[in-house]
Amino acid sequence: MTLRTRAVAPRLILETKSLSHLILNAVLLLFLASQGCCHPQCLDYKPPFEPRQPLVFCKDYSKFGCCDQQKDEEISKRFYTIMDYFDNWGTITCGKFIRTILCQECSPYAAHLYDAEDANTPMRVLPGLCSDYCSEYWHQCRYSLSILLEDLDATMPGTGPGNLARIANLTAGIEEDQQRFCDFLVLKDKQYCYPNVLTNADLNANLGLVRADSDGCLELCLQEVANGLRNPVAMVHADDGTHRFFVAEQLGYVWVYLANGSRVDRPFLNLTQAVLTSPWAGDERGFLCIALHPRLSTVRKAYVYYSVSVGKQERIRISEFTLSTHDENQLDHSSERTILEVVEPASNHNGGQLLFGHDGYLYIFIGDGGRAGDPFGKFGNSQNKSTLLGKALRIDVDNDDGAPYSIPSDNPFLGEKEARPEIYAYGVRNMWRCSIDRGNPATGQGRGRMFCGDVGQNKYEEVDLIVKGGNYGWRAKEGFSCYDRKLCMNSSLGESPFWAADESNDILPIFAYPHKLGKSVTGGYIYRGCQMPNLNGLYIFGDFMSGRLMSLMEDTTTGKWQYNEICMGRDQTCRFPKLINSFYKYIISFGEDEAGELYFLATGAPSAHARAGVIYKIVDPSRRAPPGKCNIKPSPVQIKGKLIHFHPKEEFVINKKPTTTPVPTTTTRRTTTTRKTTTRKATPPPPKTTATKATRKATTSPTTVRMTMATTLAAGYRSTIMTAASSRTAQTPIVITTPSTRRREGRPPRPTPTPQHRRPSHSLPTTTSQPLTSPQPPPSSTLGVTTSLRRPQVTSAGHLEPPQMTTPRPPHWTLKPPTSSKPQRTPINTTLPKAQEEKLRLGERLDNAGEGNQVNKKPRGRSWGNGYRNGRRGRRLRAGSVRLVSTDGLSDRGRVEIFIRGEWGTVCDDLFTSKAATVVCGQLGFTAALVVMQRAALGAAKSHVKILLDDVECEGGERSLLQCKRSKIGEHNCSHAEDVGVICGYHTGEE
């Protein structure tokens, strides 16, 4: 049982008046915090919901629970079928108990009442009652138990003759004995048992609302929907009924994903040869966005935004492509038409957003040109309306005159002298990720609003609501404060045609946050989907550098926005099928699918060449939409090529093993011989954001697992039914069979458990009040615990087979068999120190890592010394040996140094590619090179260290860099400012 603690702390602290009370309350708070919190869950292993229509029979759960109108009618029919067995007095006496018991399937805590939350225990056939209520039930209506069980069995198909006799045989013993009767029905958890679960203030205070911790952090969960991506920068949908979504990688690929999660093996677009980018961590150039025409099925056009090199200039290019005539999942690469090009004076602040508004026009968001503080011209690019840099543009691409685009007639600066007519808003710094509000599904309120995240300079990140003609203040303002004080305060600037000194013309952010929360905002979306009704109207966004997820909710009466951080659900909050509660740190972008469900795109290594990108779906575990409301039927899509099916990499919360110590047992220990395995030092995990840091336990042998589960099986409900079954052995021998696939109405089927999850019969517990034990089966057999009564089958001779005894298992808790003997690799750690993260955000080279000249050890147990011999074994190092030098102490990354002629030296980055990095990483025991870091991005060596290699060109299969094409040893035309570095890792198992 768990308790909520959110409202306890402030009240206790305010009311305590003595030191002793403070200590006592502090201990109480620590205890409450350790207990976790409640976990509403239905028998279909999903969150509860509000029925679309009020329930008629199980009225207690009309507002929130696990039954819709159809299920309510089914329960009502079962109730009146049972009542046919009773006269008027029996109906009055027993009807209330039977009605209550049947309706617990509708309780928002149904999974707990039926013991369906624990993967290692069978689900109950009847809900768990509180002891007082059970005693009252026994005194007034004990003999209805057999009728209840018979009704449950009758709802399953395949029933045979003799069922009444079998049910009576099972229940005869326990209906006469109150202790055994309540052992069978009582739920030991006094907080969750019925009827206490209805009156428990902690469980019902915020039932159905988004759960928040004591600091107000909203606890949500995630579902992994795609992985293995290289810096996924954008996700869009076609809005054509197919429910496809399109994911763009910074490298220049765009991929098509179908509604079932499969990916088409052929790229929708491949611009890798034209896109200007690099493997440097934090490089802002590359393929940055794609926008599909809102009438894609008829207009068949798409628009892209990417960096390109023209001569010696770096430019932003916006191009138009046409869909292929023979494949709706590919663009015609020969159809590219340049719509607009803008020269970039620096390699950062490239902007990178394209989207179509509800007015049908194309909006383009361009950065201020780069560098720090918008130093271009007297007032900066952003305030200069004669340039397109630092602006939000609006153009019409549906013109019929053959021109790339035309200007909408109501653009705000169309008639202004020297102003570019494309400008829709100005004074922006580097807007990264914008979105259009779909509007409230019921009222349409908010429809068409445009939200953007604008990356700040030194102090603040901001979220803006874009309006026509708005001036967003940069470089005069950053967030709500002045950045350039002279420009911000000088009213004489009002004489300039490019500056509005009147603050009333400035559009202030709807929210700004300081750099202690994050240093690079990633704009998000207002949730308007169907599946998570609690999130409707919530603007969810993030921060690339801190990995923080955040939200804003508008107060419609005041127009102000309420901020809440989003954290991952802890304890049992995310214990639902397919959900996870951690994610990679670097939040690159957000997206929504055709149905309006919300996603975000993140990576563990911020490089255009690293396959560390994952797409996560945001899930509210507190409430779902009622069944059937959000059903979609995607239009068929013709596929030319192959489909690559999705396989999640992250372990589901529901499958994670508990970290508690097993309960000690007195069972005779079975001696098993285990082989000791040598495990190399694991590569640190990637930067993930999670609610708690859980330590995974080592996997025990199957024998130990079976013994632990058997000896920790609680007596009471399960042992009672075993005892009742044992009392019938004189009449009907027990036969071990495989579980039936039949299911009780209203509950999903449960697959047959594998042998290692069954409990050996000789380990079943017994109690003093129930001395009978089941007979010993053969040693090779396993005996499950009966939790549902199945009708006996008639043999060919006319005899009845005994009932089957099984240990059913929830479908989503069945562990998958291993598909390969290859061990799962822990993803690499890509966390950077704070100082380096700041430079990464600004697109600058990282600090010199030569200070300290720390040498990392080679993986797989070999210790590499700093000198000519190996320190441990005294073995001479071979010429061509390499090492990674880093001040961070990370074994998977650093400046490349090579050992030649008895000394260590560096390698220049000229011509050094991922193939050469593969050679380096292979020598160090890694299977892949994730990133090549040029220009001493991982640190430059000190001046006394020699540069030994330059112009290294490898094919990837060489055993050392000395076997590659290169200049002579010691000959070079570079400096330590060009020392190359690499980040190594392992193959993920998929290309």
Secondary structure in CASP SS format (residue, H / E / C, confidence):
PFRMAT SS
TARGET T0000
AUTHOR 0000-0000-0000
METHOD secondary structure of the structure
MODEL  1
M C 1.00
T C 1.00
L C 1.00
R C 1.00
T C 1.00
R C 1.00
A C 1.00
V H 1.00
A H 1.00
P H 1.00
R H 1.00
L H 1.00
I H 1.00
L H 1.00
E H 1.00
T C 1.00
K C 1.00
S C 1.00
L H 1.00
S H 1.00
H H 1.00
L H 1.00
I H 1.00
L H 1.00
N H 1.00
A H 1.00
V H 1.00
L H 1.00
L H 1.00
L H 1.00
F H 1.00
L H 1.00
A H 1.00
S H 1.00
Q C 1.00
G C 1.00
C C 1.00
C C 1.00
H C 1.00
P C 1.00
Q C 1.00
C C 1.00
L C 1.00
D C 1.00
Y C 1.00
K C 1.00
P C 1.00
P C 1.00
F E 1.00
E C 1.00
P C 1.00
R C 1.00
Q C 1.00
P C 1.00
L C 1.00
V C 1.00
F C 1.00
C C 1.00
K H 1.00
D H 1.00
Y H 1.00
S C 1.00
K C 1.00
F C 1.00
G E 1.00
C C 1.00
C C 1.00
D C 1.00
Q H 1.00
Q H 1.00
K H 1.00
D H 1.00
E H 1.00
E H 1.00
I H 1.00
S H 1.00
K H 1.00
R H 1.00
F H 1.00
Y H 1.00
T H 1.00
I H 1.00
M H 1.00
D C 1.00
Y C 1.00
F C 1.00
D C 1.00
N H 1.00
W H 1.00
G H 1.00
T H 1.00
I H 1.00
T H 1.00
C H 1.00
G H 1.00
K H 1.00
F H 1.00
I H 1.00
R H 1.00
T H 1.00
I H 1.00
L H 1.00
C H 1.00
Q H 1.00
E H 1.00
C H 1.00
S C 1.00
P C 1.00
Y C 1.00
A H 1.00
A H 1.00
H H 1.00
L H 1.00
Y C 1.00
D C 1.00
A C 1.00
E C 1.00
D C 1.00
A C 1.00
N C 1.00
T C 1.00
P C 1.00
M C 1.00
R C 1.00
V C 1.00
L C 1.00
P C 1.00
G C 1.00
L E 1.00
C C 1.00
S H 1.00
D H 1.00
Y H 1.00
C H 1.00
S H 1.00
E H 1.00
Y H 1.00
W H 1.00
H H 1.00
Q H 1.00
C H 1.00
R C 1.00
Y C 1.00
S H 1.00
L H 1.00
S H 1.00
I H 1.00
L H 1.00
L H 1.00
E H 1.00
D H 1.00
L H 1.00
D H 1.00
A H 1.00
T C 1.00
M C 1.00
P C 1.00
G C 1.00
T C 1.00
G C 1.00
P C 1.00
G C 1.00
N H 1.00
L H 1.00
A H 1.00
R H 1.00
I H 1.00
A H 1.00
N H 1.00
L H 1.00
T H 1.00
A H 1.00
G H 1.00
I H 1.00
E H 1.00
E C 1.00
D C 1.00
Q H 1.00
Q H 1.00
R H 1.00
F H 1.00
C H 1.00
D H 1.00
F H 1.00
L H 1.00
V E 1.00
L C 1.00
K C 1.00
D C 1.00
K C 1.00
Q C 1.00
Y C 1.00
C C 1.00
Y E 1.00
P C 1.00
N H 1.00
V H 1.00
L H 1.00
T H 1.00
N C 1.00
A H 1.00
D H 1.00
L H 1.00
N H 1.00
A C 1.00
N C 1.00
L C 1.00
G C 1.00
L C 1.00
V C 1.00
R C 1.00
A E 1.00
D C 1.00
S C 1.00
D C 1.00
G C 1.00
C C 1.00
L E 1.00
E E 1.00
L E 1.00
C E 1.00
L E 1.00
Q E 1.00
E E 1.00
V E 1.00
A E 1.00
N E 1.00
G E 1.00
L E 1.00
R C 1.00
N C 1.00
P E 1.00
V E 1.00
A E 1.00
M E 1.00
V E 1.00
H E 1.00
A C 1.00
D C 1.00
D C 1.00
G C 1.00
T C 1.00
H C 1.00
R C 1.00
F E 1.00
F E 1.00
V E 1.00
A E 1.00
E E 1.00
Q C 1.00
L C 1.00
G C 1.00
Y E 1.00
V E 1.00
W E 1.00
V E 1.00
Y E 1.00
L C 1.00
A C 1.00
N C 1.00
G C 1.00
S C 1.00
R E 1.00
V E 1.00
D C 1.00
R C 1.00
P C 1.00
F C 1.00
L E 1.00
N E 1.00
L C 1.00
T C 1.00
Q C 1.00
A C 1.00
V C 1.00
L C 1.00
T C 1.00
S C 1.00
P C 1.00
W C 1.00
A C 1.00
G C 1.00
D C 1.00
E C 1.00
R C 1.00
G C 1.00
F E 1.00
L E 1.00
C E 1.00
I E 1.00
A E 1.00
L E 1.00
H C 1.00
P C 1.00
R C 1.00
L H 1.00
S H 1.00
T H 1.00
V H 1.00
R C 1.00
K E 1.00
A E 1.00
Y E 1.00
V E 1.00
Y E 1.00
Y E 1.00
S E 1.00
V E 1.00
S E 1.00
V E 1.00
G C 1.00
K C 1.00
Q E 1.00
E E 1.00
R E 1.00
I E 1.00
R E 1.00
I E 1.00
S E 1.00
E E 1.00
F E 1.00
T E 1.00
L E 1.00
S C 1.00
T C 1.00
H C 1.00
D C 1.00
E C 1.00
N C 1.00
Q C 1.00
L E 1.00
D E 1.00
H E 1.00
S E 1.00
S E 1.00
E E 1.00
R E 1.00
T E 1.00
I E 1.00
L E 1.00
E E 1.00
V E 1.00
V E 1.00
E E 1.00
P C 1.00
A C 1.00
S C 1.00
N C 1.00
H C 1.00
N C 1.00
G C 1.00
G C 1.00
Q E 1.00
L E 1.00
L E 1.00
F E 1.00
G C 1.00
H C 1.00
D C 1.00
G C 1.00
Y C 1.00
L E 1.00
Y E 1.00
I E 1.00
F E 1.00
I E 1.00
G C 1.00
D C 1.00
G C 1.00
G C 1.00
R C 1.00
A C 1.00
G C 1.00
D C 1.00
P C 1.00
F C 1.00
G C 1.00
K C 1.00
F C 1.00
G C 1.00
N C 1.00
S C 1.00
Q C 1.00
N C 1.00
K C 1.00
S C 1.00
T C 1.00
L C 1.00
L C 1.00
G C 1.00
K E 1.00
A E 1.00
L E 1.00
R E 1.00
I E 1.00
D E 1.00
V C 1.00
D C 1.00
N C 1.00
D C 1.00
D C 1.00
G C 1.00
A C 1.00
P C 1.00
Y C 1.00
S E 1.00
I C 1.00
P C 1.00
S C 1.00
D C 1.00
N C 1.00
P C 1.00
F C 1.00
L C 1.00
G C 1.00
E C 1.00
K C 1.00
E C 1.00
A C 1.00
R C 1.00
P C 1.00
E C 1.00
I E 1.00
Y E 1.00
A E 1.00
Y E 1.00
G C 1.00
V C 1.00
R C 1.00
N C 1.00
M E 1.00
W E 1.00
R E 1.00
C E 1.00
S E 1.00
I E 1.00
D C 1.00
R C 1.00
G C 1.00
N C 1.00
P C 1.00
A C 1.00
T C 1.00
G C 1.00
Q C 1.00
G C 1.00
R C 1.00
G C 1.00
R C 1.00
M E 1.00
F E 1.00
C E 1.00
G E 1.00
D E 1.00
V C 1.00
G C 1.00
Q C 1.00
N C 1.00
K C 1.00
Y E 1.00
E E 1.00
E E 1.00
V E 1.00
D E 1.00
L E 1.00
I E 1.00
V C 1.00
K C 1.00
G C 1.00
G C 1.00
N E 1.00
Y C 1.00
G C 1.00
W C 1.00
R C 1.00
A C 1.00
K E 1.00
E E 1.00
G C 1.00
F C 1.00
S E 1.00
C E 1.00
Y C 1.00
D C 1.00
R H 1.00
K H 1.00
L H 1.00
C H 1.00
M H 1.00
N C 1.00
S H 1.00
S H 1.00
L H 1.00
G H 1.00
E H 1.00
S C 1.00
P C 1.00
F C 1.00
W C 1.00
A C 1.00
A C 1.00
D C 1.00
E H 1.00
S H 1.00
N H 1.00
D E 1.00
I C 1.00
L C 1.00
P C 1.00
I C 1.00
F E 1.00
A E 1.00
Y E 1.00
P E 1.00
H C 1.00
K C 1.00
L C 1.00
G C 1.00
K C 1.00
S C 1.00
V E 1.00
T E 1.00
G E 1.00
G E 1.00
Y E 1.00
I E 1.00
Y C 1.00
R C 1.00
G C 1.00
C C 1.00
Q C 1.00
M C 1.00
P H 1.00
N H 1.00
L H 1.00
N C 1.00
G C 1.00
L E 1.00
Y E 1.00
I E 1.00
F E 1.00
G E 1.00
D E 1.00
F C 1.00
M C 1.00
S C 1.00
G C 1.00
R C 1.00
L E 1.00
M E 1.00
S E 1.00
L E 1.00
M E 1.00
E E 1.00
D C 1.00
T C 1.00
T C 1.00
T C 1.00
G C 1.00
K C 1.00
W E 1.00
Q E 1.00
Y E 1.00
N E 1.00
E E 1.00
I E 1.00
C E 1.00
M E 1.00
G C 1.00
R C 1.00
D C 1.00
Q C 1.00
T C 1.00
C C 1.00
R C 1.00
F C 1.00
P C 1.00
K C 1.00
L C 1.00
I E 1.00
N C 1.00
S E 1.00
F E 1.00
Y E 1.00
K C 1.00
Y E 1.00
I E 1.00
I E 1.00
S E 1.00
F E 1.00
G E 1.00
E E 1.00
D C 1.00
E C 1.00
A C 1.00
G C 1.00
E C 1.00
L E 1.00
Y E 1.00
F E 1.00
L E 1.00
A E 1.00
T E 1.00
G C 1.00
A C 1.00
P C 1.00
S C 1.00
A C 1.00
H C 1.00
A C 1.00
R C 1.00
A C 1.00
G E 1.00
V E 1.00
I E 1.00
Y E 1.00
K E 1.00
I E 1.00
V E 1.00
D C 1.00
P C 1.00
S C 1.00
R C 1.00
R E 1.00
A C 1.00
P C 1.00
P C 1.00
G C 1.00
K C 1.00
C C 1.00
N C 1.00
I C 1.00
K C 1.00
P C 1.00
S C 1.00
P C 1.00
V C 1.00
Q C 1.00
I C 1.00
K C 1.00
G C 1.00
K C 1.00
L E 1.00
I E 1.00
H C 1.00
F C 1.00
H C 1.00
P C 1.00
K C 1.00
E C 1.00
E C 1.00
F C 1.00
V H 1.00
I H 1.00
N H 1.00
K C 1.00
K C 1.00
P C 1.00
T C 1.00
T C 1.00
T C 1.00
P C 1.00
V C 1.00
P C 1.00
T C 1.00
T C 1.00
T C 1.00
T C 1.00
R C 1.00
R C 1.00
T C 1.00
T C 1.00
T C 1.00
T C 1.00
R C 1.00
K C 1.00
T C 1.00
T C 1.00
T C 1.00
R C 1.00
K C 1.00
A C 1.00
T C 1.00
P C 1.00
P C 1.00
P C 1.00
P C 1.00
K E 1.00
T E 1.00
T E 1.00
A C 1.00
T C 1.00
K C 1.00
A C 1.00
T C 1.00
R C 1.00
K C 1.00
A C 1.00
T C 1.00
T C 1.00
S C 1.00
P H 1.00
T H 1.00
T H 1.00
V H 1.00
R H 1.00
M H 1.00
T H 1.00
M H 1.00
A H 1.00
T H 1.00
T C 1.00
L C 1.00
A C 1.00
A C 1.00
G C 1.00
Y H 1.00
R H 1.00
S H 1.00
T H 1.00
I H 1.00
M H 1.00
T H 1.00
A H 1.00
A H 1.00
S H 1.00
S C 1.00
R C 1.00
T C 1.00
A C 1.00
Q C 1.00
T C 1.00
P C 1.00
I C 1.00
V C 1.00
I C 1.00
T C 1.00
T C 1.00
P C 1.00
S C 1.00
T C 1.00
R C 1.00
R C 1.00
R C 1.00
E C 1.00
G C 1.00
R C 1.00
P C 1.00
P C 1.00
R C 1.00
P C 1.00
T C 1.00
P C 1.00
T C 1.00
P H 1.00
Q H 1.00
H H 1.00
R C 1.00
R C 1.00
P C 1.00
S H 1.00
H H 1.00
S H 1.00
L C 1.00
P C 1.00
T C 1.00
T E 1.00
T C 1.00
S C 1.00
Q E 1.00
P C 1.00
L C 1.00
T C 1.00
S C 1.00
P C 1.00
Q C 1.00
P C 1.00
P C 1.00
P C 1.00
S C 1.00
S C 1.00
T C 1.00
L C 1.00
G C 1.00
V C 1.00
T C 1.00
T C 1.00
S C 1.00
L C 1.00
R C 1.00
R C 1.00
P C 1.00
Q C 1.00
V E 1.00
T C 1.00
S C 1.00
A C 1.00
G C 1.00
H C 1.00
L E 1.00
E C 1.00
P C 1.00
P C 1.00
Q C 1.00
M C 1.00
T C 1.00
T C 1.00
P C 1.00
R C 1.00
P C 1.00
P H 1.00
H H 1.00
W H 1.00
T C 1.00
L C 1.00
K C 1.00
P C 1.00
P C 1.00
T C 1.00
S C 1.00
S C 1.00
K C 1.00
P C 1.00
Q C 1.00
R C 1.00
T C 1.00
P C 1.00
I C 1.00
N C 1.00
T C 1.00
T C 1.00
L C 1.00
P C 1.00
K H 1.00
A H 1.00
Q H 1.00
E H 1.00
E H 1.00
K H 1.00
L H 1.00
R H 1.00
L C 1.00
G C 1.00
E C 1.00
R C 1.00
L C 1.00
D C 1.00
N C 1.00
A C 1.00
G C 1.00
E C 1.00
G C 1.00
N C 1.00
Q C 1.00
V E 1.00
N C 1.00
K C 1.00
K C 1.00
P C 1.00
R C 1.00
G C 1.00
R C 1.00
S C 1.00
W C 1.00
G C 1.00
N C 1.00
G C 1.00
Y C 1.00
R E 1.00
N C 1.00
G C 1.00
R C 1.00
R C 1.00
G C 1.00
R C 1.00
R E 1.00
L C 1.00
R C 1.00
A C 1.00
G C 1.00
S E 1.00
V E 1.00
R E 1.00
L E 1.00
V E 1.00
S C 1.00
T C 1.00
D C 1.00
G C 1.00
L C 1.00
S C 1.00
D C 1.00
R E 1.00
G E 1.00
R E 1.00
V E 1.00
E E 1.00
I E 1.00
F E 1.00
I E 1.00
R C 1.00
G C 1.00
E E 1.00
W E 1.00
G E 1.00
T E 1.00
V E 1.00
C E 1.00
D C 1.00
D C 1.00
L C 1.00
F C 1.00
T C 1.00
S H 1.00
K H 1.00
A H 1.00
A H 1.00
T H 1.00
V H 1.00
V H 1.00
C H 1.00
G H 1.00
Q H 1.00
L C 1.00
G C 1.00
F C 1.00
T C 1.00
A E 1.00
A E 1.00
L E 1.00
V E 1.00
V E 1.00
M E 1.00
Q C 1.00
R C 1.00
A C 1.00
A C 1.00
L C 1.00
G C 1.00
A C 1.00
A C 1.00
K C 1.00
S C 1.00
H C 1.00
V C 1.00
K E 1.00
I E 1.00
L E 1.00
L E 1.00
D C 1.00
D C 1.00
V C 1.00
E E 1.00
C C 1.00
E C 1.00
G C 1.00
G C 1.00
E C 1.00
R C 1.00
S C 1.00
L H 1.00
L H 1.00
Q H 1.00
C C 1.00
K E 1.00
R C 1.00
S C 1.00
K C 1.00
I C 1.00
G C 1.00
E C 1.00
H C 1.00
N C 1.00
C C 1.00
S C 1.00
H H 1.00
A H 1.00
E H 1.00
D E 1.00
V C 1.00
G E 1.00
V E 1.00
I E 1.00
C E 1.00
G E 1.00
Y C 1.00
H C 1.00
T C 1.00
G C 1.00
E C 1.00
E C 1.00
END
